[in-house]
Amino acid sequence: KYALSKLGKCSADVRLPLVGLTDDTKAQIDAAMGHAGLL
């Protein structure tokens, strides 16, 4: 959901029982998306 929000497809908000991502996890997703040419 975070990755889709970076692409403008949805919001990054989550409801319980899900929790938000840590900054470290967000950085890993950003790096993977950059490597894939999505950002």
SEVEXFI-750458 format. One line per 4 residues: their letters; for each residue x, y, z of N, C-alpha, C, O. Coordinates in Angstrom, 3 decimals, padded with zeros to 6 digits. Atoms other than C-alpha are relative to their C-alpha. Example, Ala and Ser with C-alpha at 12.3 -4.5 7.8 and 13.67 -1.06 7.14 Angstrom:
2
as> 000.890,-001.190,000.000,012.300,-004.500,007.800,000.900,001.200,000.000,001.936,001.181,000.665 ~ -000.820,-001.190,-000.060,013.670,-001.060,007.140,-000.770,001.090,000.730,-000.261,002.198,000.899 .
This chain:
39
kyal> 000.834,-001.176,000.000,000.000,000.000,000.000,000.884,001.248,000.000,000.553,002.249,-000.635 ~ -000.926,-001.139,-000.004,002.926,002.321,000.713,000.530,000.256,-001.411,000.596,001.402,-001.853 ~ -000.530,-000.156,001.356,004.362,001.664,-002.758,-001.051,000.601,-000.925,-000.732,001.472,-001.735 ~ 001.067,-000.559,000.827,001.011,002.378,-004.404,-000.260,001.459,000.335,-000.592,002.250,-000.548 .
sklg> 000.199,-001.405,-000.374,000.700,005.603,-002.433,001.111,000.872,-000.581,000.864,002.023,-000.941 ~ -001.100,-000.745,000.615,004.126,006.688,-003.726,-000.276,000.269,-001.479,000.192,001.263,-002.035 ~ 000.346,-000.154,001.408,002.739,006.216,-007.246,-001.292,000.785,-000.197,-001.726,000.996,-001.330 ~ 001.215,-000.796,000.081,-000.388,008.234,-006.418,-001.262,-000.804,-000.252,-002.271,-000.247,-000.684 .
kcsa> 001.150,000.863,000.280,-002.765,005.267,-006.687,-000.977,-000.111,001.162,-002.158,-000.382,000.945 ~ 000.869,000.090,-001.174,-004.144,005.271,-003.122,000.687,000.709,001.161,001.802,001.212,001.022 ~ -000.621,-000.598,-001.185,-003.506,006.611,000.359,000.786,-001.075,000.749,000.546,-002.269,000.566 ~ -000.818,000.945,-000.759,-000.979,005.013,002.697,-000.620,-000.332,001.351,-000.014,-001.044,002.152 .
dvrl> 000.650,000.252,-001.285,-003.452,004.937,005.593,-000.370,-001.473,000.133,-000.810,-002.104,-000.827 ~ 000.389,001.384,-000.285,-004.027,001.547,007.208,-000.894,-000.030,001.227,-000.849,000.869,002.067 ~ 000.878,000.186,-001.156,-006.607,000.291,009.683,000.479,-001.208,000.788,001.141,-002.097,000.250 ~ -000.336,001.151,-000.833,-006.132,-002.086,012.574,-000.624,-001.254,-000.592,-001.740,-001.182,-001.105 .
plvg> -001.183,000.329,-000.782,-004.913,-004.798,012.812,001.318,000.355,-000.678,002.380,000.109,-000.104 ~ -001.241,-000.400,000.660,-002.388,-003.470,010.267,000.579,001.232,000.672,-000.148,002.026,001.269 ~ -000.682,-001.167,-000.564,000.174,-000.918,011.403,000.843,000.648,-001.095,001.174,000.013,-002.096 ~ -000.827,-000.719,000.956,002.184,001.713,009.554,001.411,-000.558,-000.071,001.859,-001.262,000.835 .
ltdd> -001.364,000.481,000.195,005.654,000.993,008.208,001.000,000.845,000.775,000.755,002.017,001.062 ~ -001.086,-000.745,-000.625,008.862,001.973,009.938,000.730,000.789,-001.086,000.590,000.496,-002.273 ~ -000.772,-000.795,000.961,011.133,004.544,008.299,001.004,-000.869,-000.751,001.263,-000.638,-001.932 ~ -000.959,000.903,000.636,013.667,001.769,007.595,-000.673,-000.814,-001.107,-000.112,-000.981,-002.190 .
tkaq> 000.729,000.778,001.002,011.078,-000.319,005.762,-000.394,000.876,-001.182,-000.320,000.437,-002.329 ~ 000.337,-000.928,001.082,009.934,002.712,003.767,001.217,000.258,-000.878,001.096,000.323,-002.102 ~ -001.230,-000.231,000.760,013.549,003.349,002.739,000.327,-001.206,-000.878,000.782,-001.042,-002.010 ~ -000.250,001.209,000.785,013.900,-000.274,001.587,-000.947,-000.078,-001.195,-000.533,-000.449,-002.293 .
idaa> 000.973,000.009,001.096,010.719,-000.013,-000.494,000.361,001.064,-001.028,000.291,000.813,-002.231 ~ -000.410,-001.071,000.916,011.876,003.312,-001.972,001.194,-000.439,-000.844,001.237,-000.175,-002.046 ~ -001.180,000.469,000.726,015.221,001.735,-002.916,-000.384,-001.052,-001.038,000.117,-001.022,-002.162 ~ 000.435,001.041,000.932,013.526,-001.277,-004.525,-000.773,000.604,-001.170,-000.600,000.188,-002.316 .
mgha> 000.759,-000.652,001.069,011.148,000.951,-006.474,000.928,000.790,-000.916,000.730,000.816,-002.130 ~ -000.979,-000.717,000.811,014.067,003.104,-007.622,000.788,-000.945,-000.887,001.036,-000.647,-002.055 ~ -000.739,001.013,000.757,015.988,000.004,-008.712,-000.851,-000.542,-001.155,-000.326,-000.866,-002.220 ~ 000.910,000.504,001.032,012.920,-001.137,-010.680,-000.402,001.086,-000.999,-001.109,000.809,-001.968 .
gll> 000.316,-001.093,000.912,012.653,002.275,-012.357,-001.393,000.574,000.182,-001.922,001.209,-000.729 ~ 001.351,-000.491,-000.251,009.310,003.127,-010.766,-000.021,001.395,000.597,-001.062,002.052,000.581 ~ -000.057,-001.340,-000.589,010.462,006.329,-009.057,000.906,000.887,-000.816,001.086,002.059,-000.483 .
